């Protein structure tokens, strides 16, 4: 399993969507005669910056250490070892890198 997928699962937050007014179970939503223009989907610049920072030499080494630890832990059936410290080291360095340029990309 990819480390980023694991991290996203750990920190995933369920999305709650409110029902439109007048939409009850079994009722069909009313169609508006005027179509709303589709909004352009916004892209989070932090995701791109995280990927760029992950590819930097020092942070890439920490990522490799984290992957090695994950492989080692997953290969054992009974172990008390966790890769918590390796994960925190990687995330801290990556986030420090991102924080240097993130606000330059915000509008």
CORUR-V261294 format. One record per backbone hydrogen bond with DSSP energy under -1.0 kcal/mol. NH is the residue of the N-H (numbers start at 0). CO is the residue of the C=O. E is the energy in kcal/mol with one decimal. If there is no record, write none. Layout:
NH/CO/E  NH/CO/E
//
This chain:
5/1/-2.1  6/2/-2.6  7/3/-2.6  8/4/-2.2  9/5/-2.1  10/6/-2.2  22/19/-2.0  26/23/-1.9  48/44/-2.3  49/45/-2.6  50/46/-1.9  51/47/-2.4  52/48/-2.7  53/49/-2.4  54/50/-1.2  55/52/-1.4  59/55/-2.7  60/56/-1.7  61/57/-1.5  62/58/-2.1  63/59/-2.3  64/60/-2.3  65/61/-2.3  66/62/-2.5  67/63/-2.6  68/64/-2.3  69/65/-2.5  70/66/-2.6  71/67/-2.4  72/68/-2.7  73/69/-2.7  74/70/-1.4  86/82/-2.5  87/83/-2.7  88/84/-2.6  89/85/-2.2  90/86/-2.9  91/87/-2.5  92/88/-2.1  93/89/-2.5  94/90/-2.7  95/91/-2.2  96/92/-2.0  97/93/-2.4  98/94/-2.5  100/97/-1.2  101/97/-1.8  104/101/-1.6
//
